[in-house]
Amino acid sequence: MKDFSLQHIDNLFEDYNTNNLTDENCRIEINAMRNTQPPEQPTFFINQHDAKGQIRSKLKHSLRENAFSCIVLKGVIGDGKTHFLNHIHAHFKRNSQDFFIIKLRVEETERYKRNFIKTVVSEIFAKYYQQFRNTFYFLAKNSLSRQKGNNLDNELDVIRNQLNVSDELAKLLFKLSHDPDLEAASIRVLGNSYGKTELKLLEINELTSQDYLKVIQLFTEHSGEDKLLIIILDEFEHAYGLPAGARTVFFQSFKQFYDAAGPAFKRTSFIAAFTEQYAKGNKKEENIETAMWTRLEPHMVELESFTLSNDNLKKLLSHLIVRYEKAYDFEITKDMVLDIPKSLLKRLDVTHAINYRKAVSTLIIIMDEIRENRPYLPPKSKSIMPTRQVGQLDLFSLHFEEDPLLTQTPPELKKSEDSYSQLINLVRLDWEKSNEKIKKSKFKSALEKVLPEVGFSLAKLTEKSEDVSRIETLKENTLPFIFYISPAKSGKILVGKFDDCLNMKDEINLEDFAVMPKFCFVYSFESRNDSLINSMKLHPEIIDIGIEEAYMYDLLAFMIAEDIGLRENLLQRVRPIFDNVTATVRNDNEE
């Protein structure tokens, strides 16, 4: 198995075969990059040769030497850290027969009281239940003496001594192996996916972080397969945004994880990403964060900033054009290829190291303008450009001057477009720095502003109408609609929120309504995953309103826009979302 796994690591950063790209995959990838978001499944990379080599080397070391390795991607905002992590996750997920891989965000630790160790265990348990169950069942069985007459204390001593575990963990493994009726409860506690019922049934105390570190260690040693366990943590710096108490718990548990992993974990690699400004810790005082950074600094892999050179732009354009043409069935001609760099340079007004994310987003927006027959050319160059490939273009010799004949946009339209871009950028920046609680509040407020404009009247239909997660309305003054909202970025959390939506529906007394209410689940489309899709298929009575990020920003912008023309423009952009809702209801009624 190791040979196959090593081959997958060697192939980690190979560009995706364009023949295998589908229209849908291309649209998803292009849409994410247009909105300056890293795609969930990136299909190409530009440069970063050193970083790629270091990542491959560390992963191979973990696998070959049965050891723990740590990789910390460091870069400025927009350098592509999350792009790297998403690609690594997608690549190994496609080859999951040879790897264990989990991907976490700091926000997801909230469910486990900000304990990083317990979050990791619960993710392994959820994703690899059968391997997890088999590992601990056979481990417990094989550790016990089968001599006739052995009593409970002797059996527990065998487990404690052979596996070097605590009393509580020994009791749990004993019950797992001896009582079939307790097997399910025992496994759930081992996987940190339990409640008070399981603890009471098993008559044990809660396991500690140290116990769960042992669970991870035993899993890496005894899973029965030479698989590499990869643990990915994106945007580690979000931990600094936690309240003081929660931040301390998170950093303490992470430090505890790291200190245990080095000497004890087998075939395990931890990969994280930091924005550069946070990647040094607080040097002014000795604390848990400083101690953590002292351990992580030797493992930092620095990403190089994107430079707008001829070669880089040629590579970037070639990747984007292939995907854009497939996504929209639209040809980018050779003449357009020559015009795009000129438009890019004029807009960015730089020729040194720039934000990779911004360069990609701007190129896609230029292609949008070409496809939609909107003005996209910069003022004419002083020199006449021969027809040649973009790779031969000397980007740094281009000089632009104003040419009124090429300025096709009327002043009032240009002002409107500029105002829109500025407002969306303002909204996006504000949204990115908001925590989850504030995001939900803003999302609800934005919807409450827009819904009356598209035919819904806000109403108090239940006793819990003030719940921040729901909006209650009437359509045409008679048809009740209840919207359950969640801006969660994590697919796992979103599945839980859909369950909460179902619970809300079940709690409502339908006899109070003369007309049966319609229930809608409103969420971030980019967070949609297979689990959510499957849950929704089981509950077709819940209207699916997945809002793409671009339209999310339009909703938020409408809430604060003051210019009448701009508000109307924003309203027209989001109106189809709600037209589709009423069309769905109409079709259901006709059936």
C-alpha positions as CSV (number, residue, x, y, z in Angstrom):
1,M,0.0,0.0,0.0
2,K,2.8,2.4,0.8
3,D,4.0,2.3,-2.8
4,F,0.6,3.5,-4.0
5,S,0.5,6.2,-1.3
6,L,4.0,7.5,-2.2
7,Q,2.9,7.7,-5.8
8,H,-0.1,9.8,-4.9
9,I,2.1,12.1,-2.9
10,D,4.5,12.4,-5.9
11,N,1.5,13.4,-8.1
12,L,0.1,15.8,-5.6
13,F,0.7,19.0,-7.5
14,E,0.3,17.8,-11.1
15,D,-2.1,20.0,-13.0
16,Y,-5.5,18.5,-13.6
17,N,-6.0,16.8,-17.0
18,T,-8.2,19.4,-18.8
19,N,-9.9,16.6,-20.7
20,N,-11.5,15.5,-17.4
21,L,-12.8,18.9,-16.5
22,T,-16.6,19.2,-16.7
23,D,-18.7,22.3,-17.4
24,E,-20.1,22.3,-13.9
25,N,-16.7,21.9,-12.2
26,C,-15.3,24.8,-14.2
27,R,-18.3,27.0,-13.3
28,I,-17.9,26.3,-9.6
29,E,-14.1,26.9,-9.7
30,I,-14.5,30.1,-11.8
31,N,-17.3,31.5,-9.7
32,A,-15.3,31.0,-6.5
33,M,-12.2,32.7,-7.9
34,R,-14.3,35.5,-9.4
35,N,-15.5,36.3,-5.8
36,T,-11.9,36.1,-4.5
37,Q,-12.6,32.8,-2.8
38,P,-10.3,29.7,-3.0
39,P,-12.1,26.9,-4.9
40,E,-13.0,23.8,-2.9
41,Q,-11.4,21.6,-5.5
42,P,-8.6,23.6,-7.3
43,T,-7.5,22.2,-10.5
44,F,-4.3,24.1,-11.2
45,F,-1.3,25.8,-9.6
46,I,1.1,28.6,-10.6
47,N,4.7,28.2,-9.4
48,Q,5.4,27.8,-5.7
49,H,7.9,25.1,-6.6
50,D,9.8,25.3,-3.2
51,A,6.6,25.0,-1.2
52,K,5.4,22.0,-3.3
53,G,8.7,20.2,-2.8
54,Q,8.8,20.8,0.9
55,I,5.2,19.6,1.3
56,R,5.8,16.4,-0.7
57,S,9.0,15.7,1.2
58,K,7.4,16.0,4.6
59,L,4.4,13.8,3.7
60,K,6.7,11.1,2.3
61,H,8.9,11.3,5.4
62,S,5.8,10.6,7.6
63,L,4.8,7.7,5.5
64,R,8.2,6.1,5.0
65,E,9.4,6.6,8.6
66,N,6.1,5.9,10.4
67,A,6.5,9.3,12.0
68,F,4.8,12.6,12.7
69,S,5.4,15.7,10.5
70,C,4.2,19.3,10.7
71,I,3.7,21.7,7.8
72,V,2.9,25.3,8.4
73,L,2.0,27.4,5.3
74,K,2.8,31.0,5.8
75,G,2.0,33.9,3.5
76,V,0.3,37.3,3.2
77,I,-3.4,37.6,2.5
78,G,-4.3,36.3,-1.0
79,D,-1.1,34.3,-1.6
80,G,-3.1,31.1,-1.9
81,K,-2.7,29.3,1.4
82,T,-6.3,28.0,1.5
83,H,-6.0,27.2,-2.2
84,F,-3.1,24.9,-1.3
85,L,-5.0,23.3,1.6
86,N,-8.2,22.7,-0.5
87,H,-6.1,21.1,-3.2
88,I,-4.3,18.8,-0.8
89,H,-7.6,17.8,0.8
90,A,-9.4,17.2,-2.6
91,H,-6.4,15.2,-3.9
92,F,-6.2,12.8,-1.0
93,K,-9.9,12.6,-0.6
94,R,-10.1,11.3,-4.2
95,N,-7.5,8.7,-3.2
96,S,-9.1,7.9,0.2
97,Q,-8.5,4.2,-0.2
98,D,-4.8,4.9,0.6
99,F,-5.2,7.8,3.1
100,F,-7.1,9.1,6.2
101,I,-7.7,12.8,5.8
102,I,-9.7,15.3,7.8
103,K,-10.0,19.1,7.3
104,L,-10.9,21.4,10.2
105,R,-11.6,25.1,10.9
106,V,-11.1,26.8,14.2
107,E,-14.8,27.6,14.3
108,E,-15.7,23.9,14.3
109,T,-14.0,23.4,17.7
110,E,-16.9,25.3,19.3
111,R,-19.0,22.1,19.4
112,Y,-16.3,20.5,21.5
113,K,-15.7,23.4,23.9
114,R,-12.8,24.6,21.7
115,N,-10.7,21.5,22.4
116,F,-8.6,20.8,19.4
117,I,-7.8,17.2,20.4
118,K,-11.4,16.2,20.9
119,T,-12.4,17.8,17.6
120,V,-9.8,15.7,15.8
121,V,-11.0,12.5,17.4
122,S,-14.7,13.2,16.5
123,E,-13.7,13.9,12.9
124,I,-11.8,10.7,12.6
125,F,-14.7,8.8,14.1
126,A,-17.3,10.4,11.8
127,K,-15.4,9.9,8.6
128,Y,-13.8,6.5,9.3
129,Y,-16.3,4.8,11.6
130,Q,-15.7,1.3,10.4
131,Q,-12.0,1.4,10.6
132,F,-12.2,3.2,14.0
133,R,-14.6,0.6,15.4
134,N,-12.5,-2.4,14.1
135,T,-9.3,-0.9,15.4
136,F,-10.4,-0.5,19.0
137,Y,-12.6,-3.7,19.1
138,F,-9.7,-6.0,18.0
139,L,-7.2,-4.0,20.0
140,A,-9.2,-4.6,23.2
141,K,-9.8,-8.2,22.4
142,N,-6.2,-8.9,21.6
143,S,-4.9,-7.1,24.7
144,L,-6.8,-9.3,27.1
145,S,-5.6,-12.4,28.8
146,R,-7.9,-15.4,28.2
147,Q,-6.8,-17.5,31.1
148,K,-9.7,-19.1,33.0
149,G,-10.6,-17.5,36.3
150,N,-9.3,-14.0,35.5
151,N,-11.3,-11.4,37.3
152,L,-12.1,-7.9,36.3
153,D,-9.2,-6.3,38.1
154,N,-6.8,-8.6,36.4
155,E,-8.3,-7.9,33.0
156,L,-8.1,-4.2,33.5
157,D,-4.5,-4.5,34.6
158,V,-3.7,-6.3,31.4
159,I,-5.2,-3.5,29.3
160,R,-3.6,-0.7,31.3
161,N,-0.1,-2.3,31.2
162,Q,-0.2,-3.5,27.6
163,L,-1.7,-0.3,26.1
164,N,-0.4,2.2,28.7
165,V,-3.9,3.8,29.1
166,S,-5.8,5.4,32.0
167,D,-8.2,3.5,34.3
168,E,-11.3,5.1,32.6
169,L,-10.0,4.2,29.1
170,A,-9.1,0.7,30.2
171,K,-12.7,0.2,31.6
172,L,-14.1,1.5,28.3
173,L,-12.1,-1.0,26.2
174,F,-12.9,-3.8,28.5
175,K,-16.7,-3.2,28.2
176,L,-16.3,-2.8,24.4
177,S,-14.8,-6.2,24.1
178,H,-17.0,-8.0,26.7
179,D,-20.5,-6.8,26.3
180,P,-22.2,-6.6,22.9
181,D,-25.0,-4.5,24.3
182,L,-22.5,-1.8,25.3
183,E,-20.4,-1.9,22.1
184,A,-22.2,1.0,20.4
185,A,-22.1,3.2,23.4
186,S,-18.4,2.4,24.0
187,I,-17.4,3.2,20.4
188,R,-19.3,6.5,20.6
189,V,-17.5,7.6,23.7
190,L,-14.1,6.5,22.2
191,G,-15.0,8.7,19.2
192,N,-16.1,11.7,21.3
193,S,-19.6,11.5,19.9
194,Y,-21.7,10.8,22.9
195,G,-23.9,12.3,25.5
196,K,-24.7,11.7,29.2
197,T,-26.8,8.7,28.3
198,E,-23.7,6.7,27.2
199,L,-21.6,7.7,30.2
200,K,-24.4,6.6,32.6
201,L,-24.9,3.4,30.7
202,L,-21.2,2.6,30.8
203,E,-20.8,3.8,34.4
204,I,-17.6,5.7,33.6
205,N,-16.4,9.3,33.8
206,E,-15.7,11.5,30.9
207,L,-12.5,10.9,29.1
208,T,-9.8,13.6,29.3
209,S,-7.8,15.2,26.6
210,Q,-4.9,12.9,27.5
211,D,-7.2,9.9,27.0
212,Y,-8.2,11.2,23.5
213,L,-4.6,11.8,22.6
214,K,-4.1,8.1,23.4
215,V,-7.0,7.3,21.2
216,I,-5.4,9.1,18.3
217,Q,-2.1,7.4,19.0
218,L,-3.6,3.9,19.1
219,F,-5.6,4.6,15.9
220,T,-2.4,5.6,14.0
221,E,-0.5,2.5,15.3
222,H,-3.2,-0.2,15.0
223,S,-5.6,0.8,12.3
224,G,-4.2,-2.3,10.4
225,E,-3.3,-0.4,7.3
226,D,-0.2,1.6,6.3
227,K,-2.3,4.7,5.7
228,L,-1.1,8.2,6.3
229,L,-3.4,10.3,8.6
230,I,-3.5,13.9,7.3
231,I,-5.0,16.6,9.6
232,I,-5.6,19.9,7.9
233,L,-6.4,23.1,9.8
234,D,-7.2,26.2,7.7
235,E,-6.9,29.9,8.9
236,F,-5.2,29.1,12.2
237,E,-5.1,32.8,13.0
238,H,-8.9,32.7,13.5
239,A,-8.1,31.4,17.0
240,Y,-6.9,34.9,17.9
241,G,-10.5,36.1,17.3
242,L,-11.9,33.8,20.0
243,P,-12.9,35.2,23.4
244,A,-10.0,35.1,25.9
245,G,-11.1,31.9,27.7
246,A,-11.9,30.0,24.6
247,R,-8.6,31.1,23.0
248,T,-6.7,29.8,26.0
249,V,-8.5,26.4,25.8
250,F,-7.8,26.1,22.1
251,F,-4.1,27.0,22.2
252,Q,-3.5,24.7,25.3
253,S,-5.2,21.8,23.6
254,F,-3.3,22.4,20.4
255,K,0.0,22.6,22.2
256,Q,-0.9,19.4,24.1
257,F,-1.6,17.7,20.7
258,Y,1.6,18.8,19.2
259,D,3.8,17.8,22.1
260,A,2.2,14.3,22.1
261,A,2.2,13.8,18.3
262,G,6.0,14.2,17.7
263,P,7.2,11.2,19.8
264,A,4.0,9.1,19.7
265,F,1.9,9.3,16.5
266,K,2.7,7.1,13.6
267,R,2.2,8.0,9.9
268,T,0.6,11.3,10.8
269,S,1.0,14.7,9.2
270,F,-0.5,18.0,10.5
271,I,-0.9,20.8,7.9
272,A,-1.9,24.3,8.8
273,A,-2.1,27.8,7.2
274,F,-1.4,31.2,8.8
275,T,-1.6,34.7,7.5
276,E,1.9,36.2,7.9
277,Q,1.1,38.9,10.4
278,Y,0.1,36.2,13.0
279,A,2.9,33.8,12.3
280,K,5.3,35.0,15.0
281,G,3.2,35.0,18.1
282,N,3.4,37.5,20.9
283,K,7.1,38.0,21.7
284,K,6.4,40.6,24.4
285,E,5.6,38.0,27.1
286,E,6.0,34.3,27.6
287,N,2.6,32.6,27.4
288,I,0.9,29.6,25.9
289,E,0.8,31.2,22.4
290,T,4.5,32.0,22.4
291,A,5.4,28.5,23.5
292,M,3.2,27.2,20.7
293,W,4.9,29.3,18.0
294,T,8.4,28.3,19.3
295,R,7.5,24.8,18.3
296,L,5.9,25.6,15.0
297,E,8.4,28.1,13.5
298,P,10.9,25.4,12.3
299,H,8.1,23.9,10.3
300,M,7.0,27.0,8.4
301,V,6.9,26.8,4.6
302,E,6.7,30.3,3.1
303,L,4.7,30.9,0.0
304,E,6.2,33.2,-2.6
305,S,4.2,36.3,-3.6
306,F,2.8,36.3,-7.1
307,T,4.8,38.4,-9.5
308,L,3.2,39.7,-12.7
309,S,5.8,38.5,-15.1
310,N,5.3,37.4,-18.7
311,D,5.7,33.8,-17.8
312,N,3.4,33.9,-14.8
313,L,0.7,35.7,-16.7
314,K,1.0,33.3,-19.7
315,K,0.5,30.3,-17.4
316,L,-2.3,31.9,-15.4
317,L,-4.2,33.0,-18.5
318,S,-3.9,29.6,-20.2
319,H,-5.3,27.9,-17.2
320,L,-8.2,30.4,-16.7
321,I,-9.1,30.5,-20.4
322,V,-9.5,26.7,-20.7
323,R,-11.8,26.7,-17.7
324,Y,-13.7,29.8,-18.6
325,E,-14.4,28.6,-22.2
326,K,-15.6,25.2,-20.9
327,A,-17.7,26.8,-18.1
328,Y,-19.6,29.2,-20.4
329,D,-19.2,27.6,-23.8
330,F,-17.6,30.9,-25.0
331,E,-14.4,31.3,-27.1
332,I,-11.6,33.6,-26.0
333,T,-10.0,34.6,-29.3
334,K,-6.4,35.4,-29.9
335,D,-7.2,39.1,-30.2
336,M,-8.9,39.0,-26.8
337,V,-5.9,37.2,-25.3
338,L,-3.8,40.2,-26.4
339,D,-6.2,42.7,-24.9
340,I,-6.7,41.0,-21.6
341,P,-3.2,41.7,-20.2
342,K,-3.5,45.4,-21.2
343,S,-6.8,45.7,-19.4
344,L,-5.4,43.9,-16.3
345,L,-2.3,46.1,-16.0
346,K,-4.3,49.3,-16.4
347,R,-6.7,48.2,-13.6
348,L,-4.0,47.0,-11.2
349,D,-1.6,49.8,-12.1
350,V,1.3,47.7,-10.7
351,T,4.1,45.5,-12.1
352,H,5.7,44.3,-8.9
353,A,4.5,41.6,-6.4
354,I,0.8,41.7,-6.1
355,N,-2.1,39.8,-4.5
356,Y,-2.5,36.5,-6.5
357,R,-6.2,36.4,-5.5
358,K,-6.8,39.9,-6.9
359,A,-5.0,39.1,-10.2
360,V,-7.1,36.0,-10.8
361,S,-10.4,37.7,-9.8
362,T,-9.7,40.7,-12.1
363,L,-8.8,38.5,-15.1
364,I,-12.1,36.6,-14.7
365,I,-14.1,39.8,-14.4
366,I,-12.4,41.1,-17.6
367,M,-13.5,37.8,-19.4
368,D,-17.0,38.4,-18.0
369,E,-17.1,41.8,-19.6
370,I,-15.9,40.4,-22.9
371,R,-18.6,37.7,-22.8
372,E,-21.3,40.2,-21.9
373,N,-20.2,42.7,-24.5
374,R,-19.3,45.3,-21.9
375,P,-16.4,47.7,-22.4
376,Y,-13.2,46.1,-21.1
377,L,-10.3,47.6,-23.1
378,P,-8.0,50.1,-21.5
379,P,-7.1,53.3,-23.4
380,K,-5.0,52.7,-26.5
381,S,-1.3,51.9,-26.1
382,K,1.2,54.4,-27.7
383,S,2.8,51.6,-29.6
384,I,1.0,49.4,-32.1
385,M,0.8,45.8,-30.8
386,P,1.6,43.1,-33.4
387,T,-0.5,39.9,-33.4
388,R,1.4,37.4,-31.3
389,Q,1.0,35.1,-28.4
390,V,0.7,36.5,-24.9
391,G,3.9,34.8,-23.8
392,Q,5.8,37.1,-26.1
393,L,4.2,40.2,-24.7
394,D,6.5,42.5,-22.8
395,L,4.1,43.6,-20.1
396,F,6.5,46.1,-18.6
397,S,6.9,48.1,-21.9
398,L,3.2,48.9,-22.2
399,H,2.3,52.6,-21.8
400,F,-1.2,53.8,-21.8
401,E,-2.8,57.2,-22.7
402,E,-6.3,58.3,-22.6
403,D,-8.3,57.8,-25.8
404,P,-11.9,59.1,-25.7
405,L,-12.8,57.0,-28.8
406,L,-12.3,53.8,-26.7
407,T,-14.1,55.1,-23.7
408,Q,-17.5,53.7,-24.5
409,T,-19.0,53.8,-20.9
410,P,-21.3,56.8,-20.3
411,P,-20.2,58.8,-17.2
412,E,-23.3,58.0,-15.2
413,L,-23.1,54.3,-15.9
414,K,-19.4,54.3,-15.0
415,K,-20.2,56.0,-11.7
416,S,-22.8,53.4,-11.0
417,E,-20.5,50.6,-11.7
418,D,-17.7,52.1,-9.6
419,S,-20.1,52.7,-6.7
420,Y,-21.3,49.1,-6.9
421,S,-17.7,47.7,-6.9
422,Q,-16.7,49.9,-4.0
423,L,-19.8,48.9,-2.0
424,I,-19.4,45.2,-2.6
425,N,-15.7,45.4,-1.6
426,L,-16.7,47.2,1.6
427,V,-19.3,44.6,2.4
428,R,-17.0,41.7,1.6
429,L,-14.2,43.1,3.9
430,D,-16.7,43.7,6.7
431,W,-18.2,40.2,6.3
432,E,-14.8,38.5,6.4
433,K,-13.8,40.1,9.7
434,S,-17.2,39.3,11.4
435,N,-17.6,36.3,13.7
436,E,-20.3,33.7,13.1
437,K,-22.8,35.3,15.5
438,I,-22.5,38.7,13.9
439,K,-22.7,37.1,10.4
440,K,-26.0,35.5,11.2
441,S,-27.4,38.8,12.6
442,K,-26.3,40.7,9.5
443,F,-27.6,38.0,7.2
444,K,-31.0,38.1,8.9
445,S,-31.1,41.9,8.7
446,A,-30.3,41.9,5.1
447,L,-33.0,39.4,4.3
448,E,-35.5,41.4,6.3
449,K,-34.7,44.4,4.1
450,V,-35.0,42.6,0.8
451,L,-38.0,40.3,1.5
452,P,-40.6,43.1,1.6
453,E,-39.3,44.4,-1.7
454,V,-39.9,41.0,-3.4
455,G,-43.5,40.4,-2.3
456,F,-43.1,39.1,1.3
457,S,-44.5,40.9,4.3
458,L,-42.8,40.4,7.7
459,A,-45.1,38.9,10.2
460,K,-45.2,37.3,13.7
461,L,-46.5,33.8,13.1
462,T,-45.2,31.9,16.1
463,E,-44.0,32.6,19.7
464,K,-40.4,32.3,18.6
465,S,-40.6,34.8,15.8
466,E,-37.7,36.8,17.3
467,D,-35.3,33.9,17.0
468,V,-32.2,35.1,15.2
469,S,-32.2,32.0,13.0
470,R,-35.7,32.4,11.5
471,I,-37.7,35.0,9.6
472,E,-41.5,34.7,9.4
473,T,-43.4,36.2,6.5
474,L,-46.6,36.2,4.6
475,K,-46.8,36.0,0.8
476,E,-49.7,37.9,-0.7
477,N,-51.0,38.4,2.9
478,T,-52.2,34.8,3.1
479,L,-49.4,32.2,2.5
480,P,-47.1,31.8,5.5
481,F,-43.3,31.4,4.8
482,I,-40.8,30.6,7.5
483,F,-37.2,31.0,6.5
484,Y,-34.5,29.3,8.6
485,I,-31.1,30.9,8.0
486,S,-27.5,29.9,8.4
487,P,-24.4,31.5,6.9
488,A,-22.2,28.7,8.2
489,K,-19.1,28.1,6.1
490,S,-18.5,24.6,7.3
491,G,-20.4,21.9,5.5
492,K,-20.5,19.8,8.7
493,I,-22.0,22.6,10.8
494,L,-24.5,23.3,8.0
495,V,-25.8,19.8,8.1
496,G,-26.4,20.3,11.8
497,K,-28.2,23.5,11.1
498,F,-30.5,21.7,8.6
499,D,-31.4,19.3,11.3
500,D,-32.2,22.3,13.5
501,C,-34.5,23.6,10.7
502,L,-36.3,20.2,10.7
503,N,-36.6,20.4,14.5
504,M,-38.1,24.0,14.2
505,K,-40.6,22.7,11.7
506,D,-41.6,19.8,14.0
507,E,-42.0,22.1,17.0
508,I,-44.5,24.4,15.3
509,N,-48.2,23.6,15.9
510,L,-49.6,23.4,12.4
511,E,-53.1,23.6,13.7
512,D,-52.6,27.3,14.4
513,F,-52.4,27.9,10.7
514,A,-55.3,28.2,8.3
515,V,-52.9,27.6,5.4
516,M,-50.0,25.2,5.7
517,P,-46.8,27.2,6.0
518,K,-43.9,26.8,3.7
519,F,-40.5,26.2,5.2
520,C,-37.3,27.4,3.6
521,F,-33.6,26.7,4.5
522,V,-31.4,29.6,3.5
523,Y,-27.7,29.0,3.5
524,S,-24.4,29.7,1.9
525,F,-24.3,27.6,-1.4
526,E,-20.5,27.2,-1.2
527,S,-20.8,25.3,2.0
528,R,-23.2,22.7,0.4
529,N,-21.8,19.1,0.6
530,D,-23.0,15.6,-0.2
531,S,-24.4,15.1,3.4
532,L,-26.6,18.2,3.1
533,I,-27.8,17.2,-0.4
534,N,-28.8,13.7,0.8
535,S,-30.6,15.2,3.9
536,M,-32.5,17.6,1.6
537,K,-33.5,14.7,-0.7
538,L,-35.1,13.0,2.3
539,H,-37.1,16.2,3.1
540,P,-38.4,17.7,-0.1
541,E,-40.9,19.7,1.9
542,I,-38.1,22.1,2.9
543,I,-37.4,24.6,0.1
544,D,-33.8,24.7,-0.7
545,I,-32.4,28.3,-0.9
546,G,-28.7,28.1,-1.4
547,I,-27.3,31.6,-2.0
548,E,-24.0,31.9,-3.8
549,E,-21.5,34.2,-2.2
550,A,-21.7,36.9,-4.9
551,Y,-25.5,37.3,-4.2
552,M,-24.9,37.1,-0.5
553,Y,-22.8,40.3,-0.8
554,D,-25.5,41.8,-3.0
555,L,-28.0,41.2,-0.2
556,L,-25.8,42.7,2.4
557,A,-25.0,45.7,0.1
558,F,-28.7,46.4,-0.4
559,M,-29.2,46.8,3.3
560,I,-26.8,49.8,3.4
561,A,-27.0,51.2,-0.1
562,E,-28.4,54.8,-0.2
563,D,-28.3,55.6,-3.9
564,I,-31.7,54.8,-5.5
565,G,-30.3,53.5,-8.8
566,L,-27.7,51.3,-7.0
567,R,-30.4,49.9,-4.7
568,E,-32.6,49.0,-7.8
569,N,-29.6,47.4,-9.4
570,L,-28.9,45.3,-6.4
571,L,-32.6,44.3,-6.0
572,Q,-32.7,43.1,-9.6
573,R,-29.7,41.0,-9.0
574,V,-31.2,39.1,-6.0
575,R,-34.8,39.1,-7.1
576,P,-34.5,35.8,-9.0
577,I,-33.6,34.0,-5.8
578,F,-37.1,34.7,-4.4
579,D,-38.9,34.3,-7.7
580,N,-37.6,30.8,-7.8
581,V,-39.0,30.2,-4.3
582,T,-42.5,31.2,-5.3
583,A,-42.2,29.3,-8.6
584,T,-41.4,26.2,-6.6
585,V,-44.4,26.6,-4.4
586,R,-46.6,27.3,-7.4
587,N,-45.4,24.1,-9.1
588,D,-46.0,22.1,-5.9
589,N,-49.6,23.4,-5.6
590,E,-50.3,22.6,-9.3
591,E,-49.1,19.0,-8.7
